[in-house]
Amino acid sequence: MGLSDTLSGTWLIVCITIVNAASMSWFGYDQGVFSGVLISQDFKDHFPETAKANISGITSSCFSLGAFFGAITAFTAGDILGRRRSILLGLLCNVVGAILQITSFHLPQMIVGRIINGFGMGMTSSVCPVYQAECSKPRVRGKLVVVGSLCNTAAFCLANWMNYGLYFQGGALQWRFPLAFQLVFPIIVVTAMLFVPESPRWLLLKDRHEEALQVIARLTGKNVPIHDPEVHAEFLSIQSALQLERKDRIPTMDVLLCRDKTQNFRRLLLSMGTQFMQQFSGVNALGYYLPTLLQQSVGLDQQMSRLLTAVNGTTYLCAAFCCLVVIDLVGRRKLMLYGATTMGSCYLIAALCLHTAQHDESRKKIMGNVTTSMFFLYYFFYGTSFAKVPWVYNSEINSLGWRTRGAAAATATNWMGGFIVTQFTKVGVDNLRWGFYLLFAIICYAYFPVVFLLYPETSRRTLEDMDQIFIQNPSVFVFGKPDMTRRERPQNFIDAETRRIEEAEREQLGKGTGLEVDANHVEETV
């Protein structure tokens, strides 16, 4: 019996949530910290090449490029290594990359360090939300995944305030200390990892039934026996869904042509789509370059730019708390529809203000103030919608056999989108000016019909319900179908789960296992 066998019930869920939260905190911290590093005078002195827009862009965006390949690695390694070992491998890469950055005196070493750090971040950001979702009950799953994303935002906020505070500190400390501080996060993750087991759904995927049953019992509550009806009902529900998936398994080419009943490729595209929408809403354009944009587009000095960036991070954190409250109350679809409308409006107003300021010098200051307020509002609307929903959605929508691959593909899309946006933000602002923000307004508005037409609701469904969503509704369009769009769990999904449990019970009894299960005792989801 190791440390990973000591916790159960609420404390075990808390420890799993800490693993996800601390990993996602590191992700958020890395997104926020480099905006201050780039404009530090000592950093510019050590790396004068970053004065060029393209070099500055690649120095920032190479982190996202490394994360893209890390997520692609998780696509294949996640199901082979398991959730725990994949996270630990990602953490090791993170630490190596962080140390290379902290000790850099030449730009190539800084870039290599950021790529390795990004590679590890791509792995952990792919696997951690899946691990959290697979160990959580449907009624709280959205909230717990959002807790991880909320910690991402809190760390982003911390990084921005640290950048502001260190503005008054000259020398290498101004940028080396923020890079070194990120090593706090792996200490927290590794400590928590000592006390958590492997995901029960991955154990079942590998036919380690006894271990899976024990983990389900521990997740259900303290001192709950493995023969508890609720434990067996959940075990049989997952097992029967997996067996059905294996029974209907078809060649990969047929999956890519959407010929499988559960439409795995369509689900993978939907999860990738949420992350594409997140990144091409322009969040990393502001995340990495907000101080630079406030100086260049609005005309503020460096101190005020850092201060406003830190205040903006605090507003973003408040928005994330709002999302934590409403995500299971409102549902995933409505939040994405609301986010598309509001974010697009913020960019549109910002673009019009900058256009006015460009042609009327007398109104430049007032238009700059309005633009700054639009950036703040954008972060609030983004924080309550696309900042959190994609991470929840892609951990829910995919089938058990494709869940890690789907989450990895979605996260790879996120990182590649982040790389593209970050790489070309400064070039875009230099050349398009106000038109750069108009471009993002058009993109955000385009999300509304895409979500409305194509995206089913996943709130309050069990992870095994997702198969039923696509089996019963093969059309790519979901609007006008209450079972696909309403927040409450449809009765036919509850009935389907009951039938799966009864069939699994009969099958096991037919094999003479002696397993007795109360088939009417199914997972409470409302």
N, C-alpha and C positions, 0 to 999 in steps of 0.2 A: 504494500500500500504506500504510494508516494503522496506528495503534497496535493497532486491533482485529484486525489480521491477523498479529500477531507471536507470539502464544502458541499452544501446542497441547498435547495430551495432559493429563497430570496438572496442569500449571500452569494450563492454561485452565480445567479443572474447579474448581481452587482459586479462581481469580479470579471465576468465576460464583458460587461458593458465598459468597465475600466480599460480592458485591452483594446476594445474598439475606439473608445473615446481618446485615450492617450495616443494611439496610432494616428487618428484623424487630427488630433491637436498638432502633431508634428507636421502633418500635411499643411494645415492652415498657417502654422508659424512660418514654414518655408515660403508660402505664397506671399506673406506680408513683409518678411524681414528684408528681402533683397531690394525692395523699392528704396529703402533708406541707405542700404549699402552702396547702391549705384551712385548716389549723389554726395557721398562722404568725400571730403577733400583728400584725406589720406589714401583712400581707395583709388581716386583719380590719379594721384601721384604715383602709386605703385603700378597702376594699369592705365596708362595714358591712352592706350588703343581704344578704350571704351568711349572716348569722346566722339567717335564715329557712330552714326546711327545703326549701321548694320552690325558692327562689333558689339555695341551695347545690347542690341536685340538678341544676338546669338548667345551672349553671356547669360542673359536672363532665360531665354527660351530653351537652352540645351538641357536644363533641368526637366522640362516637359518632354523633350525628346527621349531622354533616358527613361522617364516614367512610362512613356509609350511602350518601349521594349520590355520594361518590367511587367507591364500589364499583359503583353503578349506572352511572356514567359508564364505568367499565372494562368493563362488560357489552357496550357497543357499541364503545367506542374501542379496546379491547384487540386486536381482530382487524383493525381498520383501521390503527392507528398502528404495530402491532408491539409486541413485548415491551419492547424497549429504550426506544423513545420514550415509551411509556406510563409506564414507571418514571421517566424524566427529568421528564415533565410532573408526576407526583405529587410528586417531590422539590421542584420549583419552588414548588408550593403549600405544601408543608411548611415551607419556609424563610420564605416570606412570612407564614404564620400564626404561626410561632414568633417572628419579630421583632415582630409586633403584640402578642403576649402579653408579651414581655420589657419593652416600652416602655409598657405599660398603666398609666394612672392613673385610668381610669374603667371601670366594669363593662361597658358596651356594647362598648368596644374589646377587652376581654379575651374576651368571648363571641364576637365576630366573628373574632378571632385563632384561637380554639380551633376554630371551625367550619371556617375555611380550612385550618388545620393538619390537622384531621380529614379533610377532603376529600382532601387529598394522601395521607394515610395509608390511606384507603380504596382508592385506586388502587394504591399500591405493595403493600399487603398482599394484594390480589387477584392481581396479575400476577407478583410475585416468586416465590412457590412454584411457579406454573405454569412459569415460565421455567426454574427449577432442575430441575423434574421432566422437562421436555422435552429437557434437555441431559444427563441422567444415565442410566446403565445400570440395568436393573431390580434387579440384585443389591445396589446401593448407593443406589438412589433414595430409599428410605425414610429411610436414615440421613442423607443429605445434606439432605433437606427438614427433617428434625428438627434438624440443625445450626443452620439458620436459626431455628427455633423455640426451640432451646436458647439461642441468643444473645439472643432476645427475653426469656427468663427471666433471663439473666445481667444484662441491662440493667435489668430490673425490680428485681432484687436490688440493683444499684448505686444505683438511685434511692432505695430504702428506706434504705440505709446513709447516703447523702448527706443525706436528710431528718433522720436521727438526728444526724449530725455537725453539721449546721447549726442544730440545736435550741439549741446553746450560743452561737450567733451571733445577736445581735439585729439589728433594722433590716431594710431592704429586701433586703440580701444573702441573708437567710434563705430567700427565695422567688424572687427574680429570678435569682440565680446558677443554681439548678437548672433553671429554664426556659431560661436562656442556654446551658447545657451541651449541650442537645440539638443545637445547631448543629454539634457535632463529627461527628455521624453522616453528614450529607450530604457532607461533605468526603471521607470514606472511600468512600462509594458512588460519587460522581462520578469519583474517581480510578480505582476498579476498573472502572467502565463504559467507560473509555477503551480497555480491553484486551479486551473481550468482544464476540463477534459476535451477530447476531440468531439466534433459535432456528431450528434446521433444520426443525422441523415447521411453524413459521409460514411459512418461506420456501417450503416445498412447498405450503402452503395457498394461497400467492400465485403458484404456478407458476414460482418462481424456482429451477429445478432445479439449474443449475450451482452457484449459491451454496450451496444446501442440501447438495450432494454434497461441496463443499469444507469446509463446517463439520463435517459428519459425519466426514470424514477427520481433521480437526484434533482433534475430540473423541475419536476412537478412539486416537490416540497420536501421538507426535512423529515427524515425517517419514514418516507413513503416506500412500502415494499414493492418489489418488481411485479407482484401478483395483483396489485391494486387495479381495479377495473378501468380507471382513467388512464393509467400507464399503458395497459394492454390495448385499450381502444386507440390511443395515439400511435402505438407501435404498429398495430395492424393496419391503421389508415395509411401510414407512410409506406409500410412494406407492400401493401396491395397496390398503391399507386406506382411504386417502383416496378413491381412485377408486371403491371399492365403496360408500363412504358417499355420494359424489356421485351415483352411479348410482341409489341407493335413496332419494335425497332426495325428501321429500314436503312439501306445504304445512305452514306453521307450525301451523295449526289441527289437522291430523292428528297432528303431533308432540305437541301438548298433549293430544290424546286417546289418546296412546300407540299409534298405528297404525303407527309405523315399526318395522322389524325390530330396530334397535339400541336402541330405547326411550330416546331422549335425554331426554325429560321425566322419566321415572322416575329416571334417573341424576342429573338436576339436583336432583330432590326429595331423593334420598339424600344428595347432597353438602350441600344446604341443611340437611338434618336433623342432620348431625353438628355443624354450627356452632350450630344452635338448641340442641342438647343441651349444647354447651360453655357457652353463655352462660346458659342457664336452670338450670345447675348452681349458679349464684350466685357465680361466681368474681369478677365485677366488683363485686358487693356487698361482698366482702372486700377486693378490690384497691384500690378507691377509698376505702373507709370503714373499713378495719380499725383504724386508730388511734382513730377515732371510736367504733366498736363496742366496742373494748376499754375505752374510758372509760365509755361509756354502759351497755353490757350487763353488763360484768364489774366495772367500778368501779375501774380502774387510773388512775394519774395520767398526765399527758401524756408525761413523760420515759420512763416504763416502757412506755407504749403504743408510742412510736416505736421503742424498743429491741427490743421483742418483734416488731414489724412487720418490722424489719430482719433479725432472726434468722429469722423465718418466711420471708423472701425467700431466705435462704441455704439453708434446708431445701428450698424449692421448686426452687432451682437444682440441688441434689443429686438430687432426684427426676427432673429433666429429663435429667441424665446417665444415670440408670438407664434412662429411656425410650429414649435413643439406643442403648443396648446391646441392649435386648430387642425393639424394634419390628419388626425383620426376622427375629428368632429366633422370636417368639411369634405375630406376625401382628396385623392391625388389629382383627379381631372380638373376639378374646379379651381384648385390652386394654380395649376399650370395655365388655365384659361385666363385667370385674373392676372397672373404674372406677365403673360404675353402682351396684354392690353396696356398695363400700367408702365412696364419697362419701355415699350415702344413710345409711349407718350412722353416719358422723361427725355429720351434721346431726341425726339422731334423738337421739343421746346428748346433743349440745349442747342441743337443745330441752328434753329431760327434765331436764337439770341446771339450766337457767335457770328452768324451771317449779318445781323443788324450791326453789331459792334465793328465788324470789318469795314462796313460802308458808312458808319457814322461815328467818328471819334468822340463826339460829345456824349454819346450814350454808352461808351465802352465800359465804364466802371459799373453802371447799373446792370448792363447786360452780363458782365462777368459775374456779378453777385447772383443773378438769376441762374446762370449756368452752373455755378457751384452748388446752389440749392437743388438743382435737378440731379446732379451727381449724388447728393445725399439721399434724395428721394428714390433714385434708382436703386441704391443699395438697400433701402428699406423694402421696396417692392421685390427686389431680387431675393433678399434674405428670407422673405415670407413665402417664396414660391420656388423658383428654379435653383436656389442654393441648396435646398434640402430634398425636394421631391425626387429628383433623379436618382439619388443614392438609395432612397427607399424603394423606388419603383424597380430599378434593375436588380435589387436583391430579392424581389418578390415574383416578378413576371415569368422567369425562366423555369423550366422543369428541373427535377432533381438531377437528372443526368447531364443537363446542360447549364445548371445554375452557376457553377464557377466559371465555365467558359463564357456564358452570357455576360456575367458581371465583369469578367476580364476584358471581353470585347468592348463593352460599354465604357469601361475605365480607360482602355486604350484610345477610344474615340475622344474621351474627355481630354486626355493628355496631348493627343495629336492636335486637337482643336486649340488647346492652350498654347502649344508650340507655334502654330500658325498665327494666332491672334497676337501673341506676345512678340513674335519676330517682326511683324509688319506694323505694329501700332505706331512706333515712332516715325517710321517712314510714311505711314498713312497720314498722320497728323501734320508732318512737314509738308506734304504735297496736296492733300485734300482739304485740310483745315476743317471748316465747319461741315463739309460734305462727308467727312469720316464718321461723324455722329449720325448724320442722316442715313447713312448706309446701315448702321446698326438699328435704327428705328424701323426701317423697312423689314429687316430680318426678323426683329422681335414681333412685329405685327403679323408676319407670315406664320408664326407658330400657332396662332389661334385656330385657323381652319384645320391645320394638321392634327392638333390635339382633339379638337371637336369631332373630326371625322374618323380618326384611326385609333385613338387610345382608350382601351377599356379601363374601368375602375378596378383597383386591386385592394382597396381598403376593406378591412374586416373579413377578407377571405382567408382560408387556410392556404398554405403553400401548395397543398394537393388540389385545392379548388381550381388553381390556375389551369390545370389540364382540362377540367370541365368547361371552363370559359371558352377554350378554343375548339374543343370537340363539339360542343353544342352550337357554336357560332363560327362556322368556317369562313364567312365573308370578312373581308378586310375592313369593312365599314361597321362602326359600332353605334353611331348616332341613331336615336329612335328605338333602341333596344334596351328596355329598363334593366334587364339582368346584366347587361354589359356596362351600364353607366351609373346606376344608383349606388349609393354608399352602403346600404344595408345588404347583408349577405342573403342572396336569393334562396328560397326554400328548396328549389330543385338541387342546389349544391349540397344542402344539408342532407336531403334524401339520398343523393349519390354517395355521400360519405358513409351514411348508415348502411347502404347496400354493400359498399366495399368491405366494411368491417364484418358484416354478417357472412359474406362470401369467404373472407379470409378465415373467420372462425370455423366455418363448416369445413374448409379445406384442411385446416390443422387438425380438427377433430377426426376427419376422415383418415388422416395419417396416423392417428392413434397417439397424438402428443399429450392428450389429457389437458390441453389448454382450455380453460373456461373463462369466457369473457362476457360481460354484460354489453351486448351489442347496442343497447339503447343509450349507453353512456358515451356520448360523443363529446368532442371538444366544444366547450362554451366559447362563443366568438362574439357575443354582443354584450 
